[in-house]
Amino acid sequence: MDPLYESKIECICCETIYPTTRVRPSFKRASTVDSDFCGHYSNGINPDFYVVRVCPSCGFATTENGLERLNDKQRQSYFERIGVNWKGQDFGGPRTAKQAMATYKLALLTAQATGASERVIAGLLHHIAWLYRYEDNVAEEQRFLKYALDAYIRVFETEGGSLNNAKLMFLIGELHRRIGENNDAVKWFSRVVNDKRIMDAAMIRACREQWQLIREEAEEKRREHSATEAS
């Protein structure tokens, strides 16, 4: 069975109906998953490459979590900032890592131009960091993890009081940890562990595990430092 298939969608910007390539659910199972939910796939198909849908007519790029409709002001903003430069690329069919990166960055620009939610923008930034991780490009991965972290914090500041955001709080802590800001990471992990209103057992456990990992890594560094001084 071909892992890829096509479905047709209507562009919310120019109303063109176009085919977009999807991955069959049976091929979406990750062989391993990183602590910040980045999946790694051993079957040769990376579903993350096909998350973004790009209209070949006007270039409007979005995901299933993006805006459902545009008003006139958003449409005008898109065309003035992005659509006017669109060269009519087609991202249908199998995508390379380079093509996937292009679709995510286009989706990020589209989201910013049309005023998409901070949560959508944070997710795109995080996915771009994952794409750099797949390429072992540590510098760019770190750069986009920092962007994603800032965006997730803005999401928490605007939505934190209205939702059960244990997963969001964990992610903020974990991205702090991944960019080397361990003190801030511990603060967020401890908030999840110590808040009696949070009932998400999986996220509480994940926070405890990462908190313990930080302790173990700090202890290992102390031992290495002591051994260096002793020699």
Backbone bond lengths (Angstrom), bond angles and torsions (degrees), N, CA, C in turn:
res aa  C-N    CA-C-N  psi(-1)  N-CA   C-N-CA  omega(-1)  CA-C   N-CA-C  phi
1 M - - - 1.475 - - 1.524 109.76 -
2 D 1.322 115.41 133.25 1.461 120.52 177.15 1.531 108.65 -68.36
3 P 1.330 117.69 126.07 1.470 119.23 -179.70 1.524 113.55 -67.88
4 L 1.320 117.07 -18.39 1.463 121.29 -177.68 1.529 110.57 -104.87
5 Y 1.312 115.45 145.89 1.463 120.79 173.31 1.517 108.38 -146.11
6 E 1.319 116.33 165.76 1.454 120.75 -178.89 1.518 111.55 -109.67
7 S 1.326 115.87 142.77 1.460 121.35 170.14 1.516 107.31 -131.67
8 K 1.333 116.06 151.74 1.459 120.05 -177.86 1.525 110.44 -100.31
9 I 1.322 115.88 136.67 1.458 121.16 176.99 1.522 108.97 -132.66
10 E 1.317 115.76 161.27 1.452 120.83 177.54 1.520 109.80 -104.25
11 C 1.311 116.81 127.54 1.463 121.68 179.06 1.522 109.43 -65.63
12 I 1.327 117.18 128.04 1.461 120.21 -179.36 1.529 112.05 -77.75
13 C 1.334 115.76 -6.33 1.462 119.54 -179.12 1.530 111.36 -96.03
14 C 1.351 117.47 -51.90 1.463 120.34 -175.77 1.522 113.01 -114.01
15 E 1.347 116.67 -2.61 1.469 124.07 177.03 1.529 114.03 69.58
16 T 1.316 117.09 13.62 1.463 120.63 173.65 1.528 109.32 -70.03
17 I 1.321 117.65 136.12 1.463 121.98 173.10 1.531 107.56 -93.89
18 Y 1.302 116.32 124.06 1.468 119.46 -175.61 1.529 110.94 -141.25
19 P 1.343 117.91 155.41 1.463 121.02 177.82 1.526 110.65 -83.75
20 T 1.315 116.23 141.19 1.466 120.85 174.39 1.521 108.36 -127.67
21 T 1.306 116.65 144.76 1.462 121.84 -175.63 1.520 110.48 -86.32
22 R 1.326 114.92 133.41 1.469 121.64 179.94 1.526 109.32 -123.41
23 V 1.332 115.88 166.46 1.471 122.28 176.59 1.519 108.28 -108.91
24 R 1.316 116.90 132.56 1.468 120.69 179.81 1.529 109.67 -63.26
25 P 1.330 116.74 141.95 1.474 120.84 -176.77 1.527 113.70 -53.48
26 S 1.328 117.97 -34.64 1.470 120.29 -177.52 1.527 112.52 -67.66
27 F 1.334 116.67 -14.62 1.475 120.53 179.72 1.528 111.77 -102.54
28 K 1.333 117.13 8.46 1.460 120.61 -176.28 1.530 113.22 -96.58
29 R 1.312 117.49 4.70 1.466 119.65 -178.74 1.527 109.99 -79.40
30 A 1.317 115.60 121.90 1.471 120.58 -179.23 1.523 110.37 -79.69
31 S 1.326 116.80 145.17 1.467 120.97 176.27 1.527 110.03 -78.91
32 T 1.327 117.13 -34.87 1.469 122.19 173.40 1.529 108.06 -142.61
33 V 1.341 115.65 155.55 1.466 121.08 178.57 1.519 108.29 -132.91
34 D 1.328 116.79 126.87 1.456 121.13 178.74 1.527 110.73 -71.11
35 S 1.319 116.00 167.61 1.464 121.16 -175.74 1.523 112.95 -66.27
36 D 1.336 117.86 -17.69 1.473 119.79 175.88 1.532 110.84 -103.46
37 F 1.348 115.55 21.81 1.469 124.17 171.60 1.522 114.52 77.14
38 C 1.311 118.20 15.67 1.462 121.88 173.88 1.523 109.58 -76.97
39 G 1.330 116.91 119.62 1.456 120.91 -178.94 1.515 112.47 -87.18
40 H 1.329 115.79 146.30 1.465 122.23 174.17 1.522 107.54 -120.47
41 Y 1.335 115.99 135.44 1.462 121.16 -170.43 1.524 110.24 -122.49
42 S 1.333 115.32 134.96 1.458 120.40 -175.81 1.520 112.45 -105.82
43 N 1.342 117.80 2.79 1.465 119.62 -176.10 1.527 112.99 -95.88
44 G 1.340 117.11 9.01 1.453 120.48 176.53 1.517 114.78 88.76
45 I 1.330 117.72 -8.51 1.467 121.76 178.67 1.514 108.66 -120.18
46 N 1.331 116.46 125.67 1.461 120.78 177.41 1.531 108.44 -105.40
47 P 1.331 118.03 108.11 1.470 120.16 -178.63 1.520 113.69 -58.68
48 D 1.330 117.56 -26.49 1.463 120.32 179.26 1.531 111.90 -61.15
49 F 1.333 116.62 -25.03 1.463 120.26 -179.64 1.529 111.83 -67.53
50 Y 1.332 117.19 -18.88 1.465 120.72 -170.54 1.531 113.13 -116.10
51 V 1.310 116.91 16.85 1.469 120.93 -178.21 1.527 111.55 -71.79
52 V 1.329 116.28 -38.34 1.467 120.85 -174.87 1.531 110.59 -87.36
53 R 1.323 115.16 135.02 1.460 122.05 176.95 1.524 108.48 -107.14
54 V 1.335 116.45 128.95 1.467 121.07 -175.57 1.530 109.55 -121.16
55 C 1.313 116.30 122.03 1.465 120.88 177.08 1.528 109.34 -70.94
56 P 1.327 118.87 121.76 1.470 119.57 -179.34 1.530 113.02 -69.83
57 S 1.330 117.05 -18.27 1.469 119.66 -177.32 1.521 112.94 -81.84
58 C 1.349 116.29 -46.21 1.471 118.67 -175.45 1.526 113.42 -119.64
59 G 1.347 117.44 -9.47 1.465 120.57 176.85 1.509 115.04 86.96
60 F 1.337 117.50 1.38 1.469 119.67 -178.94 1.523 108.91 -62.81
61 A 1.330 116.26 123.73 1.462 122.09 -174.78 1.518 109.95 -119.08
62 T 1.318 115.98 132.26 1.464 119.77 -177.54 1.521 109.84 -154.98
63 T 1.324 115.43 174.73 1.455 121.74 174.99 1.528 108.33 -121.19
64 E 1.323 115.98 178.56 1.462 119.52 178.70 1.526 111.76 -63.55
65 N 1.317 116.75 -21.98 1.471 121.19 -179.69 1.527 113.14 -90.29
66 G 1.335 116.35 -0.02 1.455 119.81 -176.31 1.520 112.69 -77.58
67 L 1.319 114.83 -170.04 1.463 121.05 -179.19 1.522 111.03 -61.85
68 E 1.331 116.61 144.01 1.464 120.93 178.66 1.519 111.68 -88.17
69 R 1.323 117.26 -24.10 1.467 121.07 178.34 1.528 108.47 -154.98
70 L 1.318 115.52 162.10 1.456 121.58 178.66 1.524 109.68 -118.99
71 N 1.333 115.64 143.97 1.458 118.02 169.28 1.531 108.53 -90.70
72 D 1.304 116.63 175.35 1.474 120.33 -175.66 1.527 112.13 -61.67
73 K 1.323 115.87 -37.75 1.464 119.66 -179.26 1.527 110.86 -66.00
74 Q 1.340 117.25 -42.73 1.464 120.68 178.53 1.518 111.20 -64.48
75 R 1.330 116.29 -41.69 1.463 120.43 179.58 1.530 110.70 -63.44
76 Q 1.299 116.47 -43.19 1.467 120.80 178.70 1.523 110.80 -63.59
77 S 1.324 116.10 -42.71 1.467 120.29 178.95 1.519 110.77 -60.97
78 Y 1.344 116.50 -42.12 1.463 119.68 179.17 1.524 110.92 -61.44
79 F 1.329 116.75 -50.36 1.459 119.79 -176.09 1.524 111.84 -65.03
80 E 1.335 117.31 -37.03 1.463 119.99 -179.33 1.524 111.93 -69.07
81 R 1.323 116.77 -36.26 1.464 120.37 -174.36 1.525 113.70 -93.66
82 I 1.347 117.85 -29.63 1.465 120.34 -173.47 1.522 112.22 -131.56
83 G 1.329 116.45 -51.69 1.455 120.27 -172.87 1.514 114.18 -58.33
84 V 1.329 116.69 -33.00 1.466 120.52 -178.35 1.526 111.84 -62.10
85 N 1.331 117.29 -24.68 1.472 121.69 -179.08 1.516 113.53 -100.52
86 W 1.323 117.66 4.67 1.468 120.67 -174.69 1.521 111.29 -68.92
87 K 1.331 115.89 133.57 1.469 121.54 -175.61 1.528 113.11 -105.78
88 G 1.329 117.78 9.72 1.463 119.62 174.85 1.515 115.32 77.64
89 Q 1.328 118.60 35.75 1.458 121.34 177.06 1.523 111.23 -71.77
90 D 1.332 115.26 151.78 1.463 121.22 177.33 1.523 108.47 -119.43
91 F 1.341 116.19 119.17 1.465 120.68 -179.20 1.524 111.74 -102.41
92 G 1.350 116.83 21.17 1.459 119.95 176.66 1.517 111.52 -73.34
93 G 1.341 116.59 161.09 1.451 121.41 -179.91 1.512 112.44 80.59
94 P 1.334 117.65 -171.71 1.474 120.92 -179.37 1.527 111.38 -59.40
95 R 1.347 116.24 140.77 1.459 121.14 -179.68 1.523 110.66 -113.78
96 T 1.315 115.16 138.70 1.456 120.68 170.93 1.522 109.16 -81.39
97 A 1.320 116.83 169.57 1.466 120.89 176.95 1.526 109.99 -60.29
98 K 1.331 117.15 -38.00 1.470 121.14 179.48 1.524 111.04 -65.14
99 Q 1.326 116.87 -42.12 1.466 120.40 178.52 1.525 110.86 -66.48
100 A 1.335 116.31 -40.45 1.465 119.77 178.30 1.523 110.77 -60.55
101 M 1.327 116.48 -43.44 1.462 120.43 178.39 1.523 110.69 -61.01
102 A 1.320 116.51 -41.06 1.467 120.46 179.66 1.525 110.81 -62.23
103 T 1.337 117.59 -39.60 1.468 120.12 -179.13 1.519 111.07 -67.85
104 Y 1.329 117.64 -39.25 1.468 120.37 -179.94 1.533 111.21 -67.64
105 K 1.313 116.71 -41.40 1.466 118.87 -179.30 1.526 110.55 -69.51
106 L 1.332 116.02 -33.43 1.456 119.51 174.93 1.530 110.40 -67.17
107 A 1.339 116.56 -40.84 1.467 120.57 177.87 1.521 110.99 -64.07
108 L 1.343 117.08 -36.73 1.457 120.86 178.29 1.525 110.52 -64.78
109 L 1.320 116.95 -46.12 1.461 120.64 178.14 1.528 111.01 -62.60
110 T 1.339 115.91 -40.67 1.465 120.81 178.55 1.521 110.71 -62.28
111 A 1.328 116.34 -45.33 1.464 121.05 -179.66 1.521 111.14 -62.12
112 Q 1.318 116.30 -42.08 1.462 120.16 -180.00 1.523 111.35 -67.74
113 A 1.340 116.87 -37.44 1.464 120.71 -178.47 1.520 112.54 -70.70
114 T 1.334 116.43 -29.62 1.473 120.03 -174.42 1.525 112.97 -104.07
115 G 1.331 117.35 4.24 1.458 119.70 177.00 1.517 114.34 71.87
116 A 1.332 117.07 38.01 1.461 120.66 176.48 1.529 109.40 -64.96
117 S 1.322 116.42 164.21 1.460 120.94 -176.56 1.526 111.28 -65.17
118 E 1.323 115.14 154.56 1.467 120.91 178.13 1.521 110.74 -62.26
119 R 1.315 116.95 -30.90 1.469 120.67 178.89 1.524 110.94 -64.98
120 V 1.334 117.29 -42.31 1.462 121.49 177.58 1.523 110.17 -64.14
121 I 1.327 116.73 -44.54 1.467 120.84 -179.93 1.526 110.71 -63.54
122 A 1.332 117.12 -41.60 1.475 120.73 178.36 1.522 110.43 -60.45
123 G 1.341 116.75 -43.09 1.461 120.33 -179.97 1.518 112.16 -63.16
124 L 1.318 117.59 -40.31 1.467 120.78 178.60 1.527 111.04 -65.36
125 L 1.326 116.77 -43.81 1.465 120.50 177.86 1.521 111.08 -60.66
126 H 1.320 116.55 -41.25 1.462 121.45 -179.75 1.528 110.60 -65.40
127 H 1.333 116.32 -42.90 1.459 119.67 178.68 1.533 111.65 -64.39
128 I 1.327 117.18 -37.17 1.465 119.39 176.79 1.531 110.07 -62.54
129 A 1.334 116.65 -39.55 1.471 120.16 175.76 1.524 110.16 -60.12
130 W 1.338 116.95 -40.76 1.471 120.04 177.89 1.526 111.31 -62.17
131 L 1.320 116.97 -42.34 1.469 119.54 179.80 1.517 110.51 -60.44
132 Y 1.326 117.28 -39.41 1.464 119.65 175.75 1.530 110.76 -67.61
133 R 1.331 117.15 -33.00 1.469 120.18 177.05 1.525 110.63 -63.68
134 Y 1.327 116.58 -41.47 1.469 119.63 177.66 1.520 111.33 -58.68
135 E 1.330 116.59 -30.11 1.470 121.70 -178.77 1.527 112.66 -91.03
136 D 1.351 117.12 -0.33 1.468 122.31 -176.17 1.529 112.02 60.80
137 N 1.328 115.86 30.25 1.473 120.81 176.35 1.527 107.78 -93.13
138 V 1.325 115.31 86.34 1.463 121.29 -170.86 1.527 111.62 -64.34
139 A 1.328 116.86 -42.03 1.467 120.00 -176.26 1.524 111.50 -61.21
140 E 1.338 117.14 -46.74 1.465 120.23 -179.17 1.526 111.14 -72.39
141 E 1.330 116.75 -34.94 1.464 119.47 175.60 1.522 110.51 -59.46
142 Q 1.331 116.53 -46.78 1.462 120.97 179.83 1.532 111.06 -62.19
143 R 1.325 116.12 -40.24 1.464 120.21 -179.14 1.526 110.80 -61.54
144 F 1.325 116.41 -44.64 1.466 119.13 -177.77 1.528 112.20 -79.08
145 L 1.332 117.81 -25.51 1.465 118.78 172.02 1.528 110.21 -63.42
146 K 1.327 116.73 -38.57 1.474 120.36 178.05 1.522 110.76 -65.53
147 Y 1.345 116.77 -43.07 1.464 119.78 176.58 1.526 110.70 -60.26
148 A 1.353 115.66 -45.13 1.468 120.21 -179.24 1.524 110.59 -63.31
149 L 1.324 116.55 -41.45 1.459 120.83 179.03 1.525 110.99 -58.94
150 D 1.327 116.81 -47.63 1.466 120.10 179.29 1.529 110.80 -59.23
151 A 1.329 115.99 -40.27 1.467 119.99 -179.23 1.524 111.00 -69.17
152 Y 1.339 117.48 -41.02 1.469 120.43 178.24 1.533 110.88 -62.71
153 I 1.317 116.57 -38.00 1.472 119.63 177.78 1.530 110.05 -63.65
154 R 1.335 116.80 -40.72 1.469 119.38 176.85 1.527 110.79 -63.73
155 V 1.332 117.15 -36.90 1.467 120.52 176.07 1.525 109.74 -61.22
156 F 1.328 116.34 -46.09 1.463 120.16 -178.90 1.525 110.94 -62.78
157 E 1.318 116.00 -39.79 1.466 119.80 -178.49 1.524 112.12 -66.22
158 T 1.335 117.00 -28.86 1.464 119.90 -177.94 1.529 113.05 -97.64
159 E 1.345 117.36 -26.85 1.464 120.48 -175.45 1.521 113.63 -117.12
160 G 1.312 117.15 -10.92 1.463 121.16 -169.97 1.510 115.34 -56.88
161 G 1.316 117.12 -31.20 1.454 119.28 -177.68 1.501 114.43 -81.07
162 S 1.348 116.97 -14.97 1.460 119.62 -173.55 1.523 114.05 -105.54
163 L 1.324 117.70 -10.15 1.459 120.35 -175.45 1.522 110.63 -129.23
164 N 1.340 114.94 160.01 1.465 119.56 170.62 1.517 106.84 -79.95
165 N 1.306 116.92 98.74 1.453 120.96 -170.07 1.523 113.23 -106.96
166 A 1.320 117.28 36.19 1.464 119.80 178.65 1.527 110.96 -59.29
167 K 1.326 116.94 -41.95 1.470 120.00 179.79 1.519 110.72 -65.94
168 L 1.323 116.93 -41.22 1.465 120.67 177.80 1.522 110.71 -63.17
169 M 1.329 117.17 -43.95 1.469 121.05 178.92 1.527 111.02 -63.33
170 F 1.348 115.97 -40.38 1.457 119.38 176.27 1.526 110.63 -61.19
171 L 1.335 116.35 -45.44 1.468 120.12 -179.21 1.520 111.54 -60.53
172 I 1.327 116.64 -41.53 1.468 119.79 178.38 1.525 109.90 -61.22
173 G 1.329 116.47 -44.11 1.461 119.85 176.75 1.512 112.19 -62.92
174 E 1.322 116.59 -43.46 1.460 120.43 -176.85 1.523 112.12 -68.07
175 L 1.326 117.64 -38.13 1.467 118.74 177.55 1.525 110.97 -69.51
176 H 1.343 117.08 -35.46 1.467 119.06 171.34 1.526 109.89 -56.68
177 R 1.336 116.49 -45.02 1.469 120.48 -178.77 1.522 110.98 -63.26
178 R 1.333 116.52 -41.97 1.462 120.94 -175.19 1.528 112.44 -69.63
179 I 1.334 117.54 -23.69 1.471 118.74 177.44 1.530 111.23 -99.91
180 G 1.340 116.24 10.39 1.464 120.38 172.73 1.508 115.99 89.33
181 E 1.328 117.45 10.90 1.469 120.64 179.50 1.530 109.08 -99.15
182 N 1.336 115.01 72.91 1.460 120.68 -171.07 1.528 113.29 -67.15
183 N 1.309 118.34 -36.50 1.468 119.79 -179.87 1.523 111.40 -62.15
184 D 1.342 115.86 -43.10 1.462 119.56 177.43 1.523 110.84 -67.52
185 A 1.341 116.52 -36.47 1.466 120.07 178.04 1.528 110.64 -59.82
186 V 1.323 115.97 -46.44 1.468 120.56 -179.60 1.525 111.24 -60.90
187 K 1.321 117.07 -38.84 1.469 120.22 179.39 1.525 111.00 -59.20
188 W 1.338 116.39 -43.46 1.462 119.34 -178.71 1.523 111.58 -73.26
189 F 1.333 117.05 -40.75 1.466 119.16 177.24 1.525 110.75 -60.42
190 S 1.337 116.67 -42.88 1.466 120.43 -177.92 1.524 111.29 -66.62
191 R 1.325 117.47 -31.79 1.466 120.14 177.96 1.530 110.52 -62.47
192 V 1.330 116.15 -40.70 1.472 119.47 179.14 1.523 110.60 -69.08
193 V 1.325 116.46 -44.93 1.466 121.02 -176.53 1.529 111.54 -65.65
194 N 1.314 117.08 -37.10 1.472 120.42 -171.63 1.529 114.63 -96.40
195 D 1.325 117.62 -8.70 1.465 120.08 179.87 1.536 109.14 -82.57
196 K 1.326 116.84 109.53 1.468 121.83 -175.25 1.526 112.53 -66.99
197 R 1.338 116.70 -15.96 1.460 119.57 178.96 1.524 111.97 -78.08
198 I 1.325 117.35 -18.93 1.462 121.26 -178.70 1.521 109.55 -83.20
199 M 1.324 115.99 121.96 1.466 121.85 -175.94 1.538 111.84 -112.14
200 D 1.325 117.38 6.24 1.462 121.82 -177.50 1.531 109.29 -77.99
201 A 1.330 115.75 94.97 1.468 120.81 -173.76 1.526 112.04 -61.92
202 A 1.332 116.96 -37.81 1.463 120.09 -178.11 1.521 111.25 -64.87
203 M 1.327 117.10 -41.47 1.464 119.99 -179.57 1.530 111.54 -73.75
204 I 1.319 116.80 -34.71 1.471 119.69 175.63 1.524 109.46 -62.33
205 R 1.330 116.18 -44.75 1.466 120.36 179.17 1.530 110.61 -63.65
206 A 1.336 117.18 -42.84 1.469 120.78 -179.98 1.525 110.78 -62.62
207 C 1.326 117.07 -40.30 1.471 120.29 178.33 1.523 110.92 -63.55
208 R 1.328 116.63 -42.73 1.470 120.06 178.26 1.526 110.95 -62.03
209 E 1.331 116.83 -41.78 1.465 120.75 -178.53 1.532 111.39 -64.68
210 Q 1.338 116.92 -43.47 1.458 119.29 -179.06 1.526 111.66 -72.19
211 W 1.306 116.85 -33.85 1.463 122.02 175.00 1.528 109.38 -61.63
212 Q 1.336 116.16 -44.13 1.457 121.12 178.23 1.529 110.81 -65.17
213 L 1.345 116.62 -38.15 1.462 120.52 178.11 1.529 110.96 -61.07
214 I 1.318 116.79 -40.88 1.462 120.96 178.19 1.527 110.01 -62.45
215 R 1.351 116.52 -43.25 1.470 120.11 178.16 1.522 111.26 -60.47
216 E 1.344 116.24 -45.02 1.471 120.53 -177.67 1.525 111.06 -65.21
217 E 1.344 115.97 -41.10 1.472 118.86 179.71 1.526 111.00 -66.83
218 A 1.343 117.10 -37.47 1.465 120.74 178.07 1.526 110.49 -65.52
219 E 1.333 116.42 -40.79 1.469 120.44 179.03 1.524 110.69 -65.61
220 E 1.320 116.87 -39.71 1.461 121.29 178.80 1.529 110.34 -63.00
221 K 1.331 117.06 -40.91 1.467 120.60 178.63 1.526 110.74 -65.20
222 R 1.351 116.29 -38.42 1.469 119.52 177.76 1.524 111.10 -63.33
223 R 1.326 116.21 -41.46 1.472 119.38 179.67 1.520 110.27 -65.64
224 E 1.322 117.05 -42.33 1.467 120.29 179.79 1.526 110.61 -64.06
225 H 1.345 116.76 -39.50 1.452 120.94 179.02 1.525 111.27 -64.86
226 S 1.337 114.47 -42.06 1.471 119.11 179.57 1.516 110.85 -64.87
227 A 1.338 116.44 -40.32 1.465 120.76 179.63 1.519 111.65 -65.73
228 T 1.349 116.20 -37.36 1.471 120.81 178.11 1.524 110.86 -65.77
229 E 1.344 116.31 -42.72 1.456 120.06 -180.00 1.520 111.55 -66.38
230 A 1.334 115.49 -37.05 1.468 120.70 -178.44 1.521 111.86 -67.84
231 S 1.352 115.62 -30.65 1.457 118.34 -179.51 1.522 111.56 -85.75
